[in-house]
Amino acid sequence: MSEAARAFITHVFETTGVDTLYSGAVSENAASLRIQEKLGFVRAGEAMLYIPARRKELPSTNTVLTRSHFEERR
């Protein structure tokens, strides 16, 4: 999964003027957060997020990745 995400991020940064990507996951989803961190995303805060499938709010972790940070890690 991380290879596909890395290819997508590379494509976005190479073909658009976007300098920052925002992501996140439900805080209990450690696997998703590990993949994001592996790609270079850094934690940028916590929030409560309504999850329709569960019909409740859950803690979530927001992440951010800048173009410069991604390129430094390549």
Secondary structure, DSSP 4 states (H G I P E B T S, - for coil): -HHHHHHHHHHHHHHS---EEEEEEETT-HHHHHHHHHHT-EEEEEEEEEETTTTEEEEEEEEEEEHHHHHHT-
